[in-house]
Structure formats: C-alpha cells, structure tokens
Amino acid sequence: MTEQNSKIQQNSSDEDEIDLIALAKTLWGGRKTVIKTTLIFMAIGLFVAIFSEKEYLSITKFIPQSSDSEIKGSLGGLAAMAGLNIGGLGGDSGIPPSLYPQIMSSIPFQRELLKTKLTIDGEKDKVSFYDYYDLIYRPSLIGYVKKYTIKLPNLVRNIFKSKNTSYSEEKFNTSQNQVIIITEDEYELIERLKDQVFLEVNENDGFVTISTNMPQPIASAELAYNTQLLLQKYLIDFKVQKSKEQLDFMNSRYTEAEVKFKDAQQKLAKYRDRNKNVVTALGGTTLELLQDEYDLQYSVYSQLAKQLEAQYIKVREDTPVFTILEPAMVPIEKYKPKRIMILVIYSFLGGMIGVGIVFGNFYLKPLFAKRT
C-alpha cells in the first residue's frame, strides 16, 4: 500500500511539474502579446499621468469644545454677586459629531459654500467657487475626454432637457413655501463640491478633519479655511438657537417693562411736584396708588433685568468654542496626479491582460476548433 501511495504521489507531482512547464512554455510563446499589451497600457498610463489635472490638497483640524465649564468658572462668581442664580441654566444641547457630515452635505450649507471667495491666478479680485467653475475654469485634456465619454449621457440629457421644466425663485416664492429650489448649474457644482470637500470625524479622539482639493494651491487652502468657518458657524447657530430665542423673548419683555416702569416713574414724579403742599385724603390715596404702581413696575423691571443678564450668560455658556489643531495651509506640492503610481498600475494591468489573452487563446482555440 505504501509503495502504491508513493507512486501515486510521484505521478501527481510529475503531472504538476509538466503542467507548470507547459504553462511556462505557453507564456513564453505568447511573450510578444504580453509585451505589446503592456507597452500599450504603459502608453495609456503615461498619457493619463501627463495630462491629468493637478490637484492640491489642504487640511485643517479642530476640536469642538463646550464652554460651559469655562463660563461657569469665570462668570459664576460675578452672577452670584449680582444676585443671579444660573445653576439651572446649564444643560448640554450640543450636536453629536456623527451628525457633522449630515450638516455639511445639506443643501443650505453647500449653497453657502458655493459663495466662498477664492484667490485665482490671473484674476485681480477674488471670485466665488461658483463663478470660478462656471466662468473661468477650463478642464484638462483628461477632463475633456471624461466629459465626452464617461459623462456623455449627462451632457446629452442636459442639452435636450426642456427649459419649461425648470423653476426660478421669481416664479416660486421660497420664503413663503419653505422649500429650497436650486438651478441645474447649482446642482452640478454642489456635486463637484462633494468630490472636492471632505469631512472626517474622529469620535475616539474628538477632533474633526476637513480636507479640500483644488487645481490651485491658494484656493485649496482658502476653501478649507472657509469650510471650517462655515461649519463652526452652523454648529454655533444650532446649539444656541433655543437660548437665543429665549433671549430675544426676554429682551422684548424687558423693553416693555422698562417703558412701563419709566412711565410710572414719570407719573409719580409729576404728581409729587404738583402736590407738594397739598395734604388731603384724596391726594394721599392717589399718591399711594401711584407709589404702588411704581413699586410694581420697578419690581417687574428689576426681575426681568436679572433674568435678561442671566440669559446673556446662558447664551455664552451654550456657545461652543473650537480649538484649532492644524490650520489650513497652502500646499507646496501637488496631491494629484501621482504619475509614477499611475504608470505602474497601468503597466501591471496591461501585463495581466496580456497574460490573460495568451492563456485565453491557448485554452479557447482548441474548443472553437472542435466545434467547427
């Protein structure tokens, strides 16, 4: 049995060796095909590497922090001295970092980002992201190839799309209908923004990374910086919205109370001036009524003044602060294209396709020959 098993194993190893030798001979016989396809794809890769558009990457990092503890520590003593109790005004209404990408991908955010002013070579004044890609930007040769090959269906669709299906803000009052209407140009540029502006939230370490890429280095850094500022503005607005509404309400009540208090004060002062030497029961009763009205209005006015000051502190408590870990910097070297990597990938792809063609011909030709 052992001799038979050893013979079987030897035969199988001999067959494997023969198969490998046959494969090597087949590959060697088709070496010209492999070399040709490799050279063709290498030429394509060289074309792509040379004529691809340059992109410059800029990165900024920041940490969103709550200012509750800092404000309470610095203003708590002052509030206590003024007779204000801000202990119950706290509470965390912050936005979870996991929602930051949702905020940044929202249409209102993207539309504001389209208005970002950028420094463009050859332009005297800064131009918006929208105007740059709508009026100034010219794609590279590869960009034109993509436009009229991969993106050709979209181009044809836009040409033949009926103009009657488009809406404008003049025809449709967005402020009354509480809806957002964007033009086709805005939609296309918003889609471009999504390919050029990226947000990454590190929930473990608590920092946010914004990265942007543009064909020009200064514009890339400016886009990153303005995206950071706009995101921080949205985060602040979201967090302090409720406390600001309460502040506006208290401010209006305080203004009303101030008017009533000053009116009562004026009435009391005028009555006293006119009745200095008059001592009557009716005069005393009127004076008491005016004094009571004055005391009431003063009490309301002073209480609202304290509450208003406390609400100002609440707004400051709710306002988040941001620590910049890495400010947006003008990149020195381009981020893309990575020409050597492109050339290596295309060469490898060409070689693999060449090998596939050689073995495909070797195994498929006999099958077709048998059928014919």
FENSULCOR-V904140 format. One line per field, one symbol per residue. ss: DSSP state (@ for helix, = for strand, . for the rest). phi: phi as a letter, one per 20 degrees, with the letter a starting at -180 (. if undefined). burial: I if it has 24 or more other C-alpha atoms within 12 Angstrom, else O. Layout:
ss: ???
phi: ???
burial: ???
This chain:
ss: .@@@@@@@@@@@@@@@@@@@@@@@@@@@@.@@@@@@@@@@@@@@@@@@@@@...===========..@@@@@@@@@@@@@@.....@@@.......@@@@@@@@..@@@@@@@@..==........==@@@@@@@@....@@@@@@@....@@@@@@@@@..@@@........@@@@......@@@@@@@@@@@@@======....========..@@@@@@@@@@@@@@@@@@@@@@@@@@@@@@@@@@@@@@@@@@@@@@@@@@@@@@@@@@......@@@@@@@@@@@@@@@@@@@@@@@@@@@@@@@@@@@@@@..======.........=..@@@@@@@@@@@@@@@@@@@@@@@@@@@@@@@@@.
phi: .ffffffffffffffffffffffffffffdffffffffffffffffffffefffcddccccbdfceegfffffedffffffendddfeefoedfefgfegffffeffgffffffegecedgndfdfcfgfffeecdfcfffffffffdcfefgffffffeffffeedcfffcfffeelcdccefffffffffgfecccccdeffenddddcccbfcfffffffffffffffffffffffegfffffffffffffffffffffffffffffffffcfdeccfffffffffffffffffffffffffffffffgffffffffdcdeebffcffedfeceeffffffffffffffffffffffffeegfffffff
burial: OOOOOOOOOOOOOOOOOOOOOOOOOIIOOIOOIIIOIIIOIIOIIIOIIOOIIIIIIIIIIIIIIIIIOOIIOOIIOOIOOOOIIIOOIIOOIIIOIOOIIOIIIOIOIIIIIIIIIIIIOOOOOOIIIIOIIOOOOOOOOIOOOOOOOOOOOOOOOOOOOOOOOOOOOOOOOOOOOOOOOOOOOIOOIIOIIIOIIIIIIOOOOOIIIIIIIIIIIIIIIIIIIIIIIIIIIIIIOIIIOOIIOOIOOIIOOIOOIIOOIOOIIOOIOOOOOOOOOOOOOOOOOOIOOIIOIIOOIIOIIIOIIIIIIIIIIIIIIIIIIIOOOOIIIIIOOOIIIOIOOIIOOIIOIIIIOIIOIIIOOOOOOOOOOOOO
